[in-house]
Amino acid sequence: MIYRRIYDAALSQASYLVGCAASREAVLVDPARDIDRYEEAAAEAGVRIVAVAETHHHADFVSGVRAFAATRPVQVFMSGVSDRAQWTADGGLHADASTRFLGDGDTFEVGSLRLRARATPGHTRESLSFELMGRDQLTTALLTGDFLFAGEVGRPDLGSLATRGMTVDEGVEALRTSLTLLDGMADGTTILPGHGAGSACGKMIAGLSETTVGIERIINKALRLAGDSVLFRESVLHDIPDPPPYFARVKSLNEAGPAVYEAIPCPPCLSAAEFLDTAARPGCVVVDMRDWNAWVEGHIPGALFVLLDQWFAPTVANYVDAGDEVLIVADATTVKHAVRIMYRLGIDRFPGWISPSEFNGIDAGHLESSGCEDISPRDARARIQQGGVGVIDVRTCQEFADGHLDEARHIPYVQIPARIGELDPSVPLIVYCHRGNRSARACAYLRRRGFHVTHLLGGYFPYAGRGF
């Protein structure tokens, strides 16, 4: 067997390429939209992708299954357990592509490989896992999608985002029942999950690229409590954060069918004049990827501040509205990487980009340098004591619970667009996070929405460490 885990660190998402060593044919499980990278991986492994399988309709990234089905001669395997994705009934497949909908226990073969679909609802109604069968017909590996992760289970509250979704109670009980699939499996059975640590599809996923049934029987609290419905429910729902707002948009997009393009968008490099003209168009948002100090000194009014780091994908996914055109301020290498990530998130329209050096040539009269400022912990304390300001903590629920400013309202940075109505634009805001990275992004977004914002330098701990 030939096996490759293709991991997207930006989304903590794993796809799997599993091939037959004899026939050199392979099945690809849970691909994202930019399918060229999977074909490159297949070429490096010396196999040909003849089948594509999907565990469920994803909410955190745009699926690549439709792109494969529309442009490649592949057999597509999808869940037939619940409602089928609308795009599968709309035609538009490659002449030599076909689609098969699987129920619990259905099998398919790729070369000498044999895989069996198992219904594992809970995270979503249609969720499937795929058993990789050995010659003795015992399960050697289980590709679990978002049903089971290392040390965690899939969130049971996301099923409500589907067109015909489940209630949280239905999701919890379905997930608990699905875990009985592991009862008869050997401890050594390999678990290949769809996400790693950092994904919002699980509450607290462990930092393991793969795991085993035996390991999960020890470290997975939800699995250990699956025999008790009350304790299981308390465990999986305790301190679970609100889902990122963009999940609903991407879920709907995957059900309806994302647009298929010949290649990933390649935006043109613009001059300063072209950039300014384009930025003035309605529905155009600037994603400024320079450092924070440069953004504060002068940026296009309404520009977002985003760095290409672990928070890039959640920031643009939640701060860029559906249908927006995205202009980028960054160097050429960063632009290429950023566009690929945004493409996976359903952001398609990129009229151009400008380098930081070219941007520096824009006359200051076109830029905004007020309405957002940095503030030291001491000055922040004095301003809070004077009154007349709001304080926003944009960290996670756990971070907030571990300690926060007494005056703070808790709104995780990804939730700010959805909860903007809770804030009064006439009240100046002091915004903070752990070290200042997420809060800087939140400040830029709030400024875009008309708020006067102040960014707490260094984040929470320099403030708290002074005894304030």
C-alpha positions as CSV (number, residue, x, y, z in Angstrom):
1,M,0.0,0.0,0.0
2,I,1.1,3.5,-0.8
3,Y,0.0,6.2,1.7
4,R,0.4,9.9,2.0
5,R,-1.1,12.4,4.5
6,I,-1.4,15.8,2.8
7,Y,-1.8,18.3,5.6
8,D,-2.9,22.0,5.4
9,A,-1.4,23.7,8.4
10,A,-3.4,26.9,7.7
11,L,-6.7,25.0,8.3
12,S,-5.3,22.1,10.4
13,Q,-6.9,19.9,7.8
14,A,-5.7,16.5,6.5
15,S,-6.5,14.8,3.2
16,Y,-5.3,11.2,2.5
17,L,-3.9,9.6,-0.6
18,V,-4.1,5.8,-0.4
19,G,-2.8,3.8,-3.4
20,C,-2.3,0.2,-4.6
21,A,1.3,-0.6,-5.1
22,A,0.5,-3.1,-7.8
23,S,-1.9,-1.1,-10.0
24,R,-0.5,2.3,-9.0
25,E,-4.1,3.5,-8.7
26,A,-5.1,5.6,-5.7
27,V,-8.1,7.0,-3.8
28,L,-8.0,10.5,-2.4
29,V,-10.1,11.2,0.7
30,D,-11.4,14.7,1.7
31,P,-9.5,16.9,-0.8
32,A,-9.8,20.7,-0.6
33,R,-10.5,22.9,-3.6
34,D,-7.0,23.5,-4.9
35,I,-6.7,20.0,-6.5
36,D,-3.3,20.6,-8.2
37,R,-1.4,19.9,-5.0
38,Y,-2.9,16.4,-4.7
39,E,-2.0,15.6,-8.3
40,E,1.6,16.7,-7.5
41,A,1.6,14.5,-4.5
42,A,0.3,11.6,-6.5
43,A,2.9,12.1,-9.2
44,E,5.6,12.1,-6.5
45,A,4.3,8.8,-5.1
46,G,4.0,7.3,-8.6
47,V,0.2,6.8,-8.5
48,R,-2.8,8.0,-10.4
49,I,-5.9,9.3,-8.7
50,V,-8.8,7.3,-10.0
51,A,-11.2,7.8,-7.1
52,V,-12.1,10.6,-4.7
53,A,-14.1,10.0,-1.5
54,E,-15.7,12.5,0.9
55,T,-16.5,11.8,4.6
56,H,-19.1,14.6,4.9
57,H,-20.1,18.1,3.6
58,H,-17.4,20.2,5.1
59,A,-18.0,23.6,6.9
60,D,-14.4,24.8,7.4
61,F,-13.1,24.5,3.8
62,V,-14.4,24.3,0.3
63,S,-14.3,20.8,-1.0
64,G,-12.3,19.7,-4.0
65,V,-14.6,16.8,-4.8
66,R,-16.7,18.7,-7.3
67,A,-13.6,20.1,-9.1
68,F,-12.3,16.5,-9.5
69,A,-15.7,15.3,-10.7
70,A,-16.0,18.1,-13.2
71,T,-12.5,18.0,-14.7
72,R,-11.1,14.5,-14.2
73,P,-12.1,10.9,-15.1
74,V,-12.6,9.8,-11.5
75,Q,-15.1,7.8,-9.6
76,V,-16.6,9.9,-6.7
77,F,-17.8,8.3,-3.5
78,M,-20.1,10.3,-1.2
79,S,-22.5,9.7,1.6
80,G,-25.9,8.4,0.6
81,V,-27.0,8.3,4.3
82,S,-28.8,11.6,4.2
83,D,-29.5,14.4,1.8
84,R,-27.2,14.5,-1.2
85,A,-25.3,17.6,-2.2
86,Q,-27.3,19.6,-4.7
87,W,-24.5,19.8,-7.2
88,T,-24.5,16.0,-7.7
89,A,-27.9,16.3,-9.4
90,D,-27.0,19.3,-11.6
91,G,-24.8,17.5,-14.1
92,G,-21.6,19.1,-15.3
93,L,-19.4,16.0,-14.6
94,H,-16.4,15.0,-16.7
95,A,-17.5,12.6,-19.5
96,D,-15.7,9.7,-17.8
97,A,-16.5,10.6,-14.2
98,S,-19.2,8.9,-12.1
99,T,-20.7,9.3,-8.7
100,R,-21.7,6.6,-6.2
101,F,-23.6,7.2,-3.0
102,L,-22.6,4.9,-0.1
103,G,-24.6,3.6,2.8
104,D,-23.3,1.9,5.9
105,G,-21.4,-1.2,5.1
106,D,-21.0,-0.5,1.3
107,T,-17.6,-1.3,-0.1
108,F,-15.5,-0.2,-3.0
109,E,-12.1,-1.2,-4.4
110,V,-9.2,0.7,-5.9
111,G,-6.7,-1.8,-7.3
112,S,-6.2,-4.4,-4.6
113,L,-7.4,-2.0,-1.9
114,R,-10.8,-2.5,-0.3
115,L,-12.6,0.2,1.6
116,R,-15.8,-0.1,3.5
117,A,-18.1,2.9,4.3
118,R,-19.4,3.2,7.9
119,A,-22.1,5.6,8.9
120,T,-20.8,7.7,11.7
121,P,-23.3,10.6,12.2
122,G,-23.1,13.1,15.0
123,H,-20.8,15.8,13.7
124,T,-23.1,15.9,10.7
125,R,-26.1,13.7,9.7
126,E,-24.4,12.3,6.6
127,S,-21.0,11.6,8.1
128,L,-19.1,8.6,6.9
129,S,-15.9,6.9,8.0
130,F,-13.9,4.6,5.7
131,E,-12.4,1.3,6.9
132,L,-9.3,0.2,5.1
133,M,-9.6,-3.6,5.0
134,G,-6.7,-6.0,5.3
135,R,-6.4,-9.3,3.5
136,D,-8.0,-11.0,6.6
137,Q,-11.0,-8.6,6.2
138,L,-10.1,-6.9,9.5
139,T,-9.9,-3.2,9.7
140,T,-6.3,-2.0,9.5
141,A,-7.1,1.7,9.4
142,L,-10.1,4.0,9.8
143,L,-10.3,7.3,8.0
144,T,-12.6,9.2,10.4
145,G,-13.1,12.6,8.8
146,D,-14.6,14.8,11.5
147,F,-16.1,12.0,13.5
148,L,-13.1,11.2,15.6
149,F,-9.8,13.1,16.2
150,A,-6.8,12.4,18.3
151,G,-8.0,12.8,21.9
152,E,-11.3,14.3,20.8
153,V,-14.6,13.8,18.9
154,G,-16.2,16.0,16.3
155,R,-18.4,18.8,17.5
156,P,-22.0,17.7,17.6
157,D,-23.3,21.3,17.3
158,L,-22.2,21.9,13.7
159,G,-24.8,19.6,12.1
160,S,-27.4,22.3,12.5
161,L,-25.6,24.3,9.8
162,A,-26.7,21.9,7.1
163,T,-29.8,22.4,5.0
164,R,-31.5,19.5,6.8
165,G,-29.4,19.6,9.9
166,M,-29.6,18.0,13.3
167,T,-30.4,19.6,16.6
168,V,-27.6,19.5,19.2
169,D,-29.4,16.8,21.2
170,E,-29.7,14.7,18.0
171,G,-26.0,15.3,17.2
172,V,-24.8,14.3,20.7
173,E,-26.8,11.1,20.8
174,A,-25.8,10.1,17.2
175,L,-22.2,10.8,18.0
176,R,-22.4,8.6,21.1
177,T,-23.9,5.8,19.1
178,S,-21.3,6.1,16.4
179,L,-18.5,5.6,18.8
180,T,-19.7,2.0,19.3
181,L,-18.1,1.3,15.9
182,L,-14.8,1.1,17.7
183,D,-15.9,-1.5,20.2
184,G,-14.9,-4.5,18.1
185,M,-11.7,-3.0,16.7
186,A,-8.2,-4.0,17.8
187,D,-6.1,-1.6,19.8
188,G,-3.6,-1.4,17.0
189,T,-6.1,-0.2,14.4
190,T,-4.8,3.1,13.0
191,I,-7.0,6.2,13.2
192,L,-6.5,8.8,10.4
193,P,-8.4,11.9,11.4
194,G,-9.5,14.8,9.2
195,H,-8.1,17.5,11.4
196,G,-5.2,18.2,13.7
197,A,-4.7,20.5,16.7
198,G,-6.1,24.0,16.2
199,S,-9.1,23.1,14.1
200,A,-12.4,24.5,15.2
201,C,-14.2,21.3,14.2
202,G,-13.1,19.7,17.5
203,K,-13.0,21.3,20.9
204,M,-9.5,20.3,22.0
205,I,-7.7,18.1,19.4
206,A,-4.4,16.6,20.5
207,G,-1.2,17.3,18.6
208,L,-0.9,13.8,16.9
209,S,-0.9,13.4,13.2
210,E,-2.5,10.0,13.6
211,T,-3.5,7.8,16.5
212,T,-4.8,4.3,17.2
213,V,-7.9,2.8,18.7
214,G,-5.9,1.7,21.8
215,I,-4.5,5.2,22.3
216,E,-8.0,6.7,22.1
217,R,-9.4,4.3,24.6
218,I,-6.9,5.9,27.0
219,I,-6.7,9.6,26.2
220,N,-10.1,10.3,24.6
221,K,-12.4,11.5,27.5
222,A,-15.6,11.5,25.3
223,L,-14.9,7.9,24.1
224,R,-14.4,6.8,27.7
225,L,-17.7,8.3,28.8
226,A,-19.7,7.1,25.8
227,G,-21.4,4.5,27.9
228,D,-23.1,7.1,30.0
229,S,-25.4,9.5,28.1
230,V,-25.5,12.2,30.7
231,L,-21.8,12.3,31.3
232,F,-21.1,12.1,27.6
233,R,-23.3,15.1,26.9
234,E,-21.7,17.1,29.6
235,S,-18.3,16.3,28.3
236,V,-18.8,17.1,24.7
237,L,-20.8,20.3,25.2
238,H,-18.8,21.8,28.2
239,D,-17.1,25.1,27.3
240,I,-17.7,24.5,23.6
241,P,-17.2,27.8,21.8
242,D,-19.6,29.3,19.2
243,P,-18.7,28.0,15.7
244,P,-16.9,30.4,13.5
245,P,-19.6,32.4,11.5
246,Y,-18.0,31.5,8.2
247,F,-18.8,27.8,8.7
248,A,-22.4,28.4,7.6
249,R,-21.4,30.1,4.4
250,V,-18.9,27.3,3.4
251,K,-21.3,24.5,4.4
252,S,-24.0,26.0,2.1
253,L,-21.4,26.4,-0.7
254,N,-20.3,22.8,-0.5
255,E,-23.9,21.6,-0.6
256,A,-24.8,23.7,-3.5
257,G,-21.5,23.2,-5.3
258,P,-18.6,25.6,-5.4
259,A,-17.6,27.2,-8.7
260,V,-14.9,25.2,-10.6
261,Y,-12.0,27.1,-12.1
262,E,-9.2,25.9,-14.5
263,A,-6.6,27.1,-12.0
264,I,-6.2,29.0,-8.8
265,P,-6.6,32.8,-9.4
266,C,-3.5,34.6,-10.1
267,P,-4.1,38.3,-9.4
268,P,-2.0,41.0,-11.3
269,C,0.5,43.3,-9.7
270,L,-0.9,46.8,-9.7
271,S,0.7,50.2,-9.7
272,A,-0.1,52.6,-7.0
273,A,-2.7,54.5,-9.1
274,E,-4.3,51.2,-10.3
275,F,-4.5,50.0,-6.7
276,L,-6.2,53.2,-5.4
277,D,-8.7,53.1,-8.3
278,T,-9.6,49.5,-7.6
279,A,-9.7,50.0,-3.8
280,A,-12.4,52.7,-4.3
281,R,-14.8,50.2,-6.0
282,P,-17.8,49.1,-3.9
283,G,-17.4,45.6,-2.5
284,C,-13.6,45.7,-2.5
285,V,-11.7,45.0,0.7
286,V,-8.0,45.5,1.2
287,V,-6.1,42.8,3.0
288,D,-3.0,44.5,4.3
289,M,-0.2,42.1,5.2
290,R,2.5,44.5,6.3
291,D,3.5,44.7,9.9
292,W,1.3,46.3,12.5
293,N,3.3,49.4,12.9
294,A,3.2,50.1,9.2
295,W,-0.6,49.6,9.2
296,V,-1.1,52.0,12.1
297,E,1.2,54.6,10.4
298,G,-1.0,54.6,7.3
299,H,-3.4,52.3,5.5
300,I,-6.2,52.4,2.9
301,P,-9.4,53.4,4.8
302,G,-11.3,50.2,5.7
303,A,-8.2,47.9,5.2
304,L,-8.0,44.8,7.2
305,F,-4.7,43.9,9.0
306,V,-3.7,40.2,8.6
307,L,-0.4,38.4,8.8
308,L,0.3,35.1,7.1
309,D,0.4,33.0,10.3
310,Q,-1.8,30.5,12.2
311,W,-4.6,33.1,12.4
312,F,-4.6,34.1,8.8
313,A,-7.3,31.7,7.6
314,P,-9.8,32.3,10.4
315,T,-9.3,36.0,10.1
316,V,-10.0,36.4,6.4
317,A,-12.7,33.7,6.4
318,N,-14.7,35.7,9.0
319,Y,-13.8,39.3,8.1
320,V,-14.2,39.1,4.3
321,D,-17.9,39.0,3.2
322,A,-19.2,36.6,0.6
323,G,-18.7,38.1,-2.8
324,D,-16.1,40.7,-1.8
325,E,-13.2,41.4,-4.1
326,V,-9.9,41.2,-2.2
327,L,-6.9,43.5,-2.9
328,I,-3.7,42.4,-1.2
329,V,-0.7,44.4,0.1
330,A,2.2,42.0,0.4
331,D,5.2,40.7,-1.5
332,A,4.8,38.3,-4.4
333,T,5.6,35.1,-2.5
334,T,3.2,35.9,0.3
335,V,0.4,36.8,-2.2
336,K,0.7,33.5,-3.9
337,H,0.4,31.6,-0.6
338,A,-2.4,33.8,0.8
339,V,-4.5,33.5,-2.4
340,R,-4.3,29.7,-2.2
341,I,-5.5,29.7,1.4
342,M,-8.3,32.1,0.6
343,Y,-9.3,30.1,-2.4
344,R,-9.8,27.1,-0.1
345,L,-12.2,29.3,2.0
346,G,-14.4,30.2,-0.9
347,I,-12.9,33.6,-1.6
348,D,-12.5,33.8,-5.4
349,R,-12.2,37.4,-6.6
350,F,-8.7,39.0,-6.5
351,P,-8.4,42.1,-8.8
352,G,-4.8,42.6,-7.9
353,W,-2.0,43.2,-5.3
354,I,0.6,45.8,-4.6
355,S,4.1,45.3,-3.0
356,P,4.9,47.1,0.3
357,S,7.6,49.1,-1.4
358,E,5.1,50.3,-4.1
359,F,2.5,51.0,-1.4
360,N,5.0,53.2,0.4
361,G,4.9,55.5,-2.6
362,I,1.2,56.3,-2.2
363,D,0.6,59.9,-1.1
364,A,-0.4,60.2,2.6
365,G,-3.6,62.0,1.6
366,H,-5.0,58.7,0.4
367,L,-4.3,56.9,3.7
368,E,-5.8,56.8,7.1
369,S,-3.6,57.1,10.2
370,S,-6.2,58.0,12.9
371,G,-8.9,56.2,14.7
372,C,-6.7,53.4,15.9
373,E,-3.8,53.8,18.3
374,D,-1.6,51.7,20.6
375,I,-1.7,52.2,24.3
376,S,0.5,51.0,27.2
377,P,-0.9,49.0,30.1
378,R,-0.5,52.0,32.5
379,D,-2.2,54.4,30.2
380,A,-4.9,51.9,29.5
381,R,-5.6,51.5,33.2
382,A,-5.9,55.3,33.6
383,R,-8.3,55.5,30.7
384,I,-10.4,52.7,32.0
385,Q,-10.6,54.3,35.5
386,Q,-11.7,57.6,33.9
387,G,-14.6,55.8,32.3
388,G,-16.3,56.3,29.0
389,V,-14.5,53.4,27.2
390,G,-15.4,49.8,26.5
391,V,-13.0,46.9,26.9
392,I,-13.1,43.9,24.6
393,D,-11.2,40.6,25.2
394,V,-10.9,38.8,21.9
395,R,-9.2,35.6,23.2
396,T,-10.8,32.1,23.4
397,C,-13.3,31.1,26.0
398,Q,-10.7,29.2,27.9
399,E,-8.2,32.1,28.0
400,F,-10.9,34.4,29.2
401,A,-11.9,32.0,31.9
402,D,-8.3,31.7,33.1
403,G,-8.2,35.5,33.8
404,H,-9.4,38.8,32.2
405,L,-9.8,42.5,32.9
406,D,-12.7,43.0,35.2
407,E,-14.3,45.5,32.8
408,A,-13.9,43.3,29.7
409,R,-16.7,42.0,27.5
410,H,-15.7,38.7,25.9
411,I,-16.0,38.5,22.1
412,P,-13.6,36.1,20.4
413,Y,-12.0,37.8,17.4
414,V,-13.6,35.6,14.8
415,Q,-17.0,36.4,16.3
416,I,-16.8,40.2,16.1
417,P,-18.5,40.5,12.7
418,A,-21.4,38.4,13.8
419,R,-21.7,40.3,17.2
420,I,-20.9,43.8,16.0
421,G,-24.5,44.8,16.9
422,E,-23.6,44.4,20.6
423,L,-21.2,47.3,20.4
424,D,-22.0,51.1,20.4
425,P,-19.9,52.9,17.7
426,S,-20.0,56.1,19.8
427,V,-18.1,54.4,22.6
428,P,-14.2,54.2,22.2
429,L,-12.9,50.7,22.7
430,I,-9.7,49.2,24.2
431,V,-9.1,45.8,22.7
432,Y,-6.7,43.1,23.9
433,C,-5.7,39.4,23.5
434,H,-2.8,37.3,24.7
435,R,0.1,39.1,23.1
436,G,-1.5,41.6,20.6
437,N,-1.7,39.6,17.4
438,R,-5.4,38.7,17.3
439,S,-6.4,42.0,18.9
440,A,-4.6,44.0,16.2
441,R,-6.7,42.2,13.6
442,A,-9.8,42.9,15.6
443,C,-8.9,46.6,15.9
444,A,-8.5,46.9,12.1
445,Y,-11.9,45.3,11.5
446,L,-13.6,47.4,14.1
447,R,-12.0,50.5,12.6
448,R,-13.3,49.4,9.2
449,R,-16.8,49.4,10.8
450,G,-16.4,52.9,12.1
451,F,-15.3,52.4,15.7
452,H,-12.5,54.3,17.4
453,V,-10.2,51.7,18.8
454,T,-7.2,51.5,21.0
455,H,-4.9,48.4,21.0
456,L,-3.4,47.3,24.3
457,L,0.3,46.7,23.7
458,G,1.6,43.3,24.8
459,G,-1.8,41.9,25.5
460,Y,-3.3,40.8,28.8
461,F,-0.3,39.7,30.8
462,P,1.7,42.9,30.8
463,Y,-1.5,44.6,32.1
464,A,-2.3,41.9,34.7
465,G,1.3,41.6,35.8
466,R,1.3,45.2,37.0
467,G,-1.4,44.3,39.4
468,F,-4.1,46.4,37.6
